[in-house]
Amino acid sequence: MQSPSENDTKADRPGLAEALAYARPGDVVAVWRLDRLGRSLPDLVRIVGELEKAGIGFESVTEKIETGTAAGRLVFHVFAALAEFERNITRERTLAGLAAARARGRSGGRPGIAPEKLAALEALAADPKKKPGEICKALGISRATFYKYAPDRAKETTNAAMREARGGNLKSFDSVGALMVDLHAED
């Protein structure tokens, strides 16, 4: 049994594609819930139809649906319609909640850093002699926050740490993290 867990709302789901490609006639593709297989009723019906044509069974564990019988196919279609309805209701409620929050002047996400603290962070981060840990402690922020607002220091800190770990043979550390080490450096 495969679980298509990568960003489940995307149409391109490699885990599902792999499971369907692996299935052979006589196999049964089992999913935890109907909404794990397809995102809409037509999508569910299409996938189960393709499985049926290929001689592959389908089973939904939570809803206890097996499409190997006429009664199972009937229950599948009823539950598929209910699953799509539930998903649409959830989406509508979420959108309504977000709209109501925006109307009250609220915005989503984590709160940003206070402007005064940001100015202090920028001033302290400009001094390469100040260590990130000292700055974080002084401002009462996490290292993640420090590096979010001082990304250049992240690169400098990484280069220094790698240089130390490599015994000084590190020439540079580029933005994608590739190390360039001078293998001919004198010891």
Beta strands, then each sheet from edge to edge (+ up, - down):
strand 1: 28-31
strand 2: 57-60
strand 3: 65-66
strand 4: 170-173
strand 5: 179-181
sheet 1: 1+ 2+ 3-
sheet 2: 4+ 5-
end
